[in-house]
Amino acid sequence: MQEGDRMVSTRPRDGKADPRAVRSADALLVRVTRASAGRTAAILLCAAAAAAASLALPAVLGLTLDLLLEGRPGAGRALAATVALTAAEVALGATVALLAGTVGARSTAWLRLRAIRRLLAAPPRSVSRFSPGDVATRLSVHATEAGAAPAAAAQVITAVLAPAGALVALFVIDPWIGLAFLLGLPALGLLLRSFARDSSDTVSRYQRVQSLLATRLTDALGGARAIAAAGTADEERARVLRPLGELGTEGRRMWSVHGSAMARSGVLMPLLITAVLAVGGFGLAEGRISVGDLLAVSRYAALAAGLGAVAGPLGALIRGRTAARRVNELVTVPPLTHGRRELPLGGTGTLELRGVGVALDGVWVLRGVDLCVPGGQTVAVVGRSGSGKSTLGAVAGRLTAPDEGEVRLDGVPLEAVAADVLRREVGYAFERPSLRGATVADAIASGVQTPSAERVRAAARAAGADDFVRALPRGYATALEEAPLSGGELQRLGLARAFAHAGRLMILDDATSSLDTATERQVDRALAREVRPGTRIVMAHRLSTAARADQVVWLEGGRVRAVRTHAELWRDPEYRAVFDCGDARGERVDR
């Protein structure tokens, strides 16, 4: 599997589903069913009523035929009852189909909403194990299949009613006829069992390959420029499409299982019906049953043979249960917890990390970090790639929780602070900001609180964004999707948003990587003079950023090696090596 093909399998290596994952997914389906309990119950009732109508129809039809043949009175009423039962069966079947579609749509929406809420509430490191393509597949295809499971379960239950009732009716009409059909049921049971087992396995493999294909496609789209620049489009296309062969194999195998079951039932059911009619014919010849009874037997035999039709809703239920395991992995991602406390009034943003450690996939990215940043200071965090800079920034503002240790802001543990307070007082700017809003002004103003138009413009000026925003067709009122933004302009808008919401702590994680040196210096001056007082943590990749900071935190291997001024650290050749021999031009040297 290529790098970036991040998949989370719901099956261990022995090929069998994890029992705990199955139980958890089944519990999720129970909750989904409860969310549409009224409509699901209506499916059961309507389907049961339709089964009752289909069971009554052969008896009434046989009675009608006997009355007509014998010239007895009541044939008209029996015929009217036959028409009414037929109409009821058709109407109830249509109602079941409508309700099943409604329940499926509501259940799918319920699953998607909860999965999205949980993903947004989870720390980034918990979500990072799912690739964007995998998430998209689980939220689209797999959520739809899982959403169809409640209606399918109701239809499986009711699909047994008519065949079971028909078998009872065969015994009532003539025990020998019922026994003839009963002898064929073990073969039908084995057929359904084999279908359920094989279908579950093939569906699981098919869904896994679906996610793999989506993952590779989204990775390729995200790196389209790099692929074009390297001239490797053909190789990348081949890599993306390579799982198509396996997808086709698994798809054919899945539908082969379904088709095989249908074909075998298509042979078994006519044989059973033929055997039943043969026994019924002997019964008619011997005078045990009438012509009307034989007509009813033919209808009941067809209904009883309909037990094989349960494979349709049973297949949908199996696909739904298998898909639910994949959706459930999104729904059960552990959320980032918050408390209810406020931060003290007048706090300056003093940040403390006490024995902080963060592990990713069993590897410690940060370990034993002790750090105290006085309020109002600008601190640059430097280190080689992989030293833990971004992880330090994430735990400092509680985008993720440490696995050990504690982080405090103005003396209050971050885990105890209310989420809205935290997001109001801790601002972030990233290398690739994700902007939201109808207009450019809305994108800068988006946040827990909405700043005034004056503050939005002041923040844009501080971030060096005001000039290019004013040059847009409608200035700050330009629709965001219509604004042609370069990488540097996008970063400046992200910085402007952070400045507009500046609280007592601001964390800039590689947020100036696409800016030219002059603009970066303008941003540095704004941080020192124009943005409201508070503590500023900057993940520094440029020498100039570290040089202008009040203090430098030097990370190495996930641990704090030193906390001093840049001038003091510069005497250490290993510190200079972090900046590739100290490029005094301030160019970015560490990605």
Secondary structure as GFF3:
##gff-version 3
##sequence-region A 1 591
A	DSSP	alpha_helix	19	35	.	.	.	ID=ss1
A	DSSP	alpha_helix	37	70	.	.	.	ID=ss2
A	DSSP	alpha_helix	75	121	.	.	.	ID=ss3
A	DSSP	alpha_helix	124	127	.	.	.	ID=ss4
A	DSSP	alpha_helix	132	137	.	.	.	ID=ss5
A	DSSP	pi_helix	138	142	.	.	.	ID=ss6
A	DSSP	alpha_helix	143	147	.	.	.	ID=ss7
A	DSSP	alpha_helix	149	173	.	.	.	ID=ss8
A	DSSP	alpha_helix	175	182	.	.	.	ID=ss9
A	DSSP	alpha_helix	185	222	.	.	.	ID=ss10
A	DSSP	alpha_helix	224	230	.	.	.	ID=ss11
A	DSSP	alpha_helix	233	241	.	.	.	ID=ss12
A	DSSP	alpha_helix	243	286	.	.	.	ID=ss13
A	DSSP	alpha_helix	291	305	.	.	.	ID=ss14
A	DSSP	three_ten_helix	306	310	.	.	.	ID=ss15
A	DSSP	alpha_helix	311	331	.	.	.	ID=ss16
A	DSSP	beta_strand	351	360	.	.	.	ID=ss17
A	DSSP	beta_strand	363	373	.	.	.	ID=ss18
A	DSSP	beta_strand	378	382	.	.	.	ID=ss19
A	DSSP	alpha_helix	389	396	.	.	.	ID=ss20
A	DSSP	beta_strand	404	409	.	.	.	ID=ss21
A	DSSP	beta_strand	412	413	.	.	.	ID=ss22
A	DSSP	three_ten_helix	414	416	.	.	.	ID=ss23
A	DSSP	alpha_helix	419	425	.	.	.	ID=ss24
A	DSSP	beta_strand	426	430	.	.	.	ID=ss25
A	DSSP	alpha_helix	440	445	.	.	.	ID=ss26
A	DSSP	alpha_helix	453	462	.	.	.	ID=ss27
A	DSSP	alpha_helix	466	470	.	.	.	ID=ss28
A	DSSP	three_ten_helix	475	477	.	.	.	ID=ss29
A	DSSP	three_ten_helix	480	482	.	.	.	ID=ss30
A	DSSP	alpha_helix	487	500	.	.	.	ID=ss31
A	DSSP	beta_strand	505	509	.	.	.	ID=ss32
A	DSSP	alpha_helix	517	529	.	.	.	ID=ss33
A	DSSP	beta_strand	535	539	.	.	.	ID=ss34
A	DSSP	alpha_helix	543	548	.	.	.	ID=ss35
A	DSSP	beta_strand	551	556	.	.	.	ID=ss36
A	DSSP	beta_strand	559	564	.	.	.	ID=ss37
A	DSSP	alpha_helix	566	569	.	.	.	ID=ss38
A	DSSP	alpha_helix	573	578	.	.	.	ID=ss39
###
